[in-house]
Amino acid sequence: MFESIEDVLKRLEGELYVSDRALATSIFLSHKLKKPIFLEGEAGVGKTEVAKVMSRIMRTKLIRLQCYEGLDANTALYEWNYSKQLLRIRLEEASKVSRDDIGRAIFSEEFLIKRPLLEAIQSSGDNPPVLLIDEIDRSDEEFEAFLLEVLSDFQITIPEIGTIKAKHHPTVILTSNRTREIHDALKRRCLYMWIPYPSYEKEFHIVTLKVPEIREALANQVCQFMQIVRNIEFYKRPGIAETLDWARALLHMNCDDLEPEVVEETLGCIFKYQEDITKIKDEGIESLLNRIDAGRSIVAG
């Protein structure tokens, strides 16, 4: 799939994803070593997007398991289609079929509802899917422990059917916003990568790539403003996702330059908590804008 780290960088940018060499190296080694990638970082820095881009590059299916508190193995693996089983039982009983035969019939793959993990393991074809286990830190420790076996052997056992083993290992990407620490046992099974907030140069490259209609001068102002804002202690600092939302919003408002009134009107694109909006107003939007260097050299690479 990938011939070199440079090939990874080129393909990522071909899908409009700006990566540094460290992340490209992790992707390259994950492919060669058949190991999952564990991506950690603040929300909105592009962790989930890595899996989406990988599925497009590999021209394969993206299977997403969104984690949450209370997620259990059955919800992530499989469930039995009880209504379909009940209907089959009634039909078989009406036909005088024995109970043993009914039991064997209703506990077959025909009545199995595949959830993300089973779907990824049992995928057919020579092009395995990309399995995204998103926000693993939101799940409970019990589910995290369950994942250890799945990621080690890529097989599961269904008591009524038997053991199902993956023909080809899927490409697995786990993400975490670090709302809690993930156990070392899970991390050891993965290649680890921390994705930080982007530098000015990287953010400018992303904005001009993802929002090609934006004027370079405005993109320069937007990216400098976001760099300044991230140095202030907020409840939730804005990520690159918020930068892109804001840049697109400014385009729709036909803005050529950042003005205090426009920034204040569009704070909802940048911040998602009222406390943060209040704080930036207290900091003084005009004073923050005055810190932007209009003559800064614009770097697009």
C-alpha positions as CSV (number, residue, x, y, z in Angstrom):
1,M,0.0,0.0,0.0
2,F,2.7,2.5,1.0
3,E,6.2,2.4,-0.5
4,S,7.8,4.9,1.9
5,I,7.1,7.6,4.4
6,E,7.2,10.2,1.7
7,D,4.6,8.2,-0.2
8,V,2.3,8.5,2.9
9,L,2.8,12.2,3.1
10,K,2.0,12.6,-0.6
11,R,-1.1,10.5,-0.4
12,L,-2.4,12.3,2.7
13,E,-2.0,15.7,1.1
14,G,-3.7,14.3,-2.0
15,E,-6.7,13.8,0.3
16,L,-6.3,17.4,1.7
17,Y,-4.9,16.2,5.0
18,V,-1.7,18.1,6.1
19,S,0.5,15.7,8.2
20,D,3.9,16.0,9.7
21,R,6.5,13.4,9.2
22,A,6.0,11.8,12.7
23,L,2.4,11.0,11.9
24,A,3.2,9.7,8.4
25,T,5.9,7.5,10.0
26,S,3.3,6.0,12.4
27,I,0.9,5.3,9.5
28,F,3.7,3.7,7.5
29,L,4.9,1.5,10.3
30,S,1.3,0.6,11.3
31,H,0.8,-0.8,7.8
32,K,4.1,-2.7,7.8
33,L,3.9,-4.1,11.3
34,K,0.1,-4.7,11.2
35,K,-0.4,-2.8,14.5
36,P,-3.1,-0.4,15.5
37,I,-2.4,3.4,15.9
38,F,-3.4,5.1,19.1
39,L,-3.9,8.8,18.5
40,E,-4.2,11.1,21.4
41,G,-4.7,14.9,21.5
42,E,-7.2,17.7,22.2
43,A,-10.5,17.6,20.5
44,G,-10.5,19.1,17.0
45,V,-6.9,18.5,16.0
46,G,-7.6,16.0,13.3
47,K,-7.5,12.5,15.0
48,T,-10.7,11.1,13.6
49,E,-10.0,12.6,10.2
50,V,-6.9,10.4,9.9
51,A,-9.2,7.3,9.8
52,K,-11.5,8.9,7.2
53,V,-8.6,9.8,5.0
54,M,-7.0,6.4,5.3
55,S,-10.2,4.7,4.2
56,R,-10.3,6.9,1.1
57,I,-6.6,6.3,0.3
58,M,-7.0,2.5,0.7
59,R,-10.4,2.6,-1.1
60,T,-12.0,0.6,1.5
61,K,-14.8,0.8,4.0
62,L,-14.6,2.9,7.2
63,I,-16.2,1.1,10.2
64,R,-16.7,3.5,13.1
65,L,-17.2,2.5,16.7
66,Q,-18.1,5.6,18.7
67,C,-17.3,5.0,22.4
68,Y,-19.4,6.2,25.3
69,E,-19.9,5.5,28.9
70,G,-21.7,2.2,29.4
71,L,-20.6,0.7,26.0
72,D,-20.4,-3.1,26.4
73,A,-19.1,-6.0,24.4
74,N,-22.4,-7.0,23.0
75,T,-23.2,-3.6,21.6
76,A,-19.7,-3.4,20.0
77,L,-19.6,-7.0,18.8
78,Y,-23.0,-8.5,17.9
79,E,-26.6,-8.9,19.0
80,W,-29.1,-11.5,18.2
81,N,-32.2,-10.4,16.2
82,Y,-34.7,-11.4,18.8
83,S,-37.8,-10.5,16.8
84,K,-36.7,-12.5,13.8
85,Q,-35.8,-15.4,16.1
86,L,-39.2,-15.3,17.7
87,L,-41.0,-15.3,14.4
88,R,-38.9,-18.3,13.2
89,I,-39.7,-20.1,16.4
90,R,-43.4,-19.7,15.9
91,L,-43.2,-20.8,12.3
92,E,-41.1,-23.9,13.2
93,E,-43.5,-24.8,16.1
94,A,-46.4,-24.6,13.7
95,S,-44.6,-27.0,11.5
96,K,-44.0,-29.4,14.4
97,V,-40.2,-29.1,14.3
98,S,-38.3,-30.4,17.3
99,R,-37.0,-27.9,19.9
100,D,-33.4,-29.0,19.3
101,D,-33.7,-28.3,15.6
102,I,-35.3,-24.9,16.3
103,G,-32.5,-24.0,18.6
104,R,-29.9,-24.8,16.0
105,A,-31.8,-22.9,13.4
106,I,-32.3,-19.6,15.3
107,F,-28.7,-19.4,16.6
108,S,-27.0,-19.1,13.2
109,E,-25.4,-16.3,11.3
110,E,-28.8,-15.6,9.6
111,F,-30.0,-14.1,12.9
112,L,-26.9,-12.3,13.9
113,I,-26.8,-8.5,13.9
114,K,-23.2,-7.5,13.3
115,R,-21.9,-4.6,15.3
116,P,-18.7,-2.7,14.3
117,L,-16.1,-5.0,15.8
118,L,-17.6,-8.2,14.3
119,E,-18.2,-6.4,11.0
120,A,-14.5,-5.4,10.9
121,I,-13.2,-8.9,11.8
122,Q,-15.6,-10.8,9.5
123,S,-15.2,-8.5,6.5
124,S,-14.8,-10.3,3.2
125,G,-12.5,-9.6,0.3
126,D,-8.8,-8.9,0.1
127,N,-9.1,-5.2,1.0
128,P,-9.7,-5.1,4.8
129,P,-11.6,-2.1,6.2
130,V,-10.4,0.7,8.4
131,L,-11.7,0.3,11.9
132,L,-12.0,3.5,13.9
133,I,-12.5,3.1,17.6
134,D,-13.3,6.8,18.4
135,E,-12.9,8.4,21.8
136,I,-11.9,5.3,23.7
137,D,-11.4,7.4,26.8
138,R,-15.2,7.9,27.0
139,S,-15.7,4.1,27.5
140,D,-15.4,2.2,30.8
141,E,-12.3,0.4,31.9
142,E,-14.1,-2.9,31.5
143,F,-14.7,-2.3,27.8
144,E,-11.0,-1.2,27.4
145,A,-10.0,-4.6,28.9
146,F,-12.2,-6.4,26.5
147,L,-10.5,-4.7,23.6
148,L,-7.2,-6.2,24.6
149,E,-8.1,-9.7,23.3
150,V,-9.8,-8.4,20.2
151,L,-6.7,-6.3,19.2
152,S,-4.3,-9.0,20.0
153,D,-5.8,-11.9,18.1
154,F,-8.4,-10.2,15.9
155,Q,-10.8,-13.0,16.7
156,I,-14.0,-13.4,18.7
157,T,-15.9,-16.4,20.1
158,I,-19.6,-16.6,19.8
159,P,-20.8,-19.5,22.1
160,E,-23.6,-20.6,19.8
161,I,-21.5,-20.4,16.6
162,G,-17.8,-20.8,17.5
163,T,-14.7,-18.8,16.9
164,I,-14.5,-16.2,14.1
165,K,-11.1,-15.1,13.0
166,A,-10.2,-12.2,10.7
167,K,-9.0,-13.3,7.3
168,H,-7.1,-10.1,7.0
169,H,-6.3,-7.7,9.8
170,P,-8.2,-4.4,9.5
171,T,-6.4,-1.1,9.8
172,V,-7.2,0.0,13.3
173,I,-7.1,3.6,14.6
174,L,-8.0,4.4,18.2
175,T,-8.5,8.0,19.3
176,S,-8.6,9.6,22.7
177,N,-9.2,13.2,23.9
178,R,-7.4,12.2,27.2
179,T,-10.4,12.8,29.5
180,R,-8.9,9.9,31.4
181,E,-5.8,7.8,31.2
182,I,-5.8,4.7,29.1
183,H,-4.3,1.6,30.6
184,D,-0.7,0.7,29.5
185,A,-1.7,-2.8,28.4
186,L,-3.9,-1.3,25.6
187,K,-1.2,1.3,24.6
188,R,1.4,-1.4,24.3
189,R,-0.5,-3.1,21.6
190,C,-0.5,0.1,19.5
191,L,1.8,2.6,17.9
192,Y,1.4,5.8,19.9
193,M,1.1,9.3,18.5
194,W,0.2,12.6,20.2
195,I,-1.3,15.1,17.8
196,P,-0.7,18.7,19.1
197,Y,-2.3,21.9,18.1
198,P,-0.8,23.0,14.7
199,S,1.9,25.6,14.3
200,Y,1.1,28.8,12.5
201,E,2.7,27.5,9.3
202,K,0.9,24.2,9.4
203,E,-2.5,25.8,10.2
204,F,-2.0,28.3,7.4
205,H,-1.3,25.4,5.0
206,I,-4.4,23.6,6.2
207,V,-6.7,26.6,5.8
208,T,-5.5,27.5,2.3
209,L,-5.8,23.8,1.3
210,K,-9.2,23.2,2.8
211,V,-10.7,26.6,2.0
212,P,-9.1,27.5,-1.3
213,E,-11.4,30.5,-1.9
214,I,-10.0,32.4,1.1
215,R,-7.7,35.4,0.5
216,E,-4.2,34.8,1.8
217,A,-4.2,38.0,3.8
218,L,-7.4,36.9,5.7
219,A,-6.1,33.3,6.2
220,N,-3.0,34.9,7.6
221,Q,-5.0,36.9,10.1
222,V,-7.3,34.0,11.0
223,C,-4.3,31.7,11.7
224,Q,-2.4,34.3,13.7
225,F,-5.5,35.1,15.8
226,M,-6.0,31.3,16.6
227,Q,-2.4,31.0,17.7
228,I,-2.8,34.0,20.0
229,V,-6.1,32.6,21.4
230,R,-4.5,29.2,22.2
231,N,-2.1,30.8,24.5
232,I,-4.9,31.9,26.8
233,E,-6.4,29.5,29.4
234,F,-9.8,28.6,28.2
235,Y,-12.1,25.8,29.3
236,K,-11.8,24.4,25.7
237,R,-9.2,25.8,23.4
238,P,-10.3,25.8,19.7
239,G,-8.8,23.2,17.4
240,I,-8.2,23.2,13.7
241,A,-11.8,22.1,13.1
242,E,-12.9,25.4,14.7
243,T,-10.4,27.4,12.6
244,L,-11.8,25.9,9.4
245,D,-15.4,26.5,10.5
246,W,-14.5,30.1,11.2
247,A,-12.7,30.6,7.9
248,R,-15.7,29.3,6.0
249,A,-18.1,31.5,8.0
250,L,-16.0,34.6,7.3
251,L,-16.1,33.8,3.6
252,H,-19.9,33.6,3.7
253,M,-20.0,37.0,5.4
254,N,-17.8,38.5,2.6
255,C,-15.1,39.6,5.1
256,D,-11.8,40.8,3.8
257,D,-10.2,41.7,7.1
258,L,-10.8,40.8,10.8
259,E,-12.6,43.6,12.6
260,P,-13.6,43.5,16.3
261,E,-17.3,43.5,15.4
262,V,-17.0,40.6,13.0
263,V,-14.9,38.6,15.5
264,E,-17.4,39.1,18.2
265,E,-20.4,38.2,16.0
266,T,-18.7,34.9,15.0
267,L,-17.3,33.8,18.4
268,G,-19.8,30.9,18.3
269,C,-17.7,29.3,15.5
270,I,-14.6,29.4,17.7
271,F,-15.8,28.7,21.2
272,K,-18.5,26.2,22.5
273,Y,-18.8,27.4,26.1
274,Q,-20.3,30.7,27.3
275,E,-17.5,31.0,29.9
276,D,-14.9,31.0,27.1
277,I,-16.8,33.6,25.1
278,T,-17.1,35.8,28.2
279,K,-13.4,35.4,28.9
280,I,-12.2,36.4,25.4
281,K,-14.4,39.5,25.6
282,D,-12.9,40.4,28.9
283,E,-9.4,39.9,27.4
284,G,-10.4,42.5,24.8
285,I,-10.9,41.4,21.2
286,E,-9.5,44.6,19.7
287,S,-6.3,44.3,21.8
288,L,-5.9,40.7,20.6
289,L,-6.3,41.7,17.0
290,N,-3.7,44.4,17.5
291,R,-1.2,41.7,18.2
292,I,-1.5,40.3,14.7
293,D,1.5,41.0,12.5
294,A,0.0,42.1,9.2
295,G,3.4,42.1,7.6
296,R,4.2,38.5,8.7
297,S,5.5,36.4,5.8
298,I,2.8,34.0,4.6
299,V,4.1,30.5,4.4
300,A,2.0,27.9,2.4
301,G,4.2,24.9,3.0
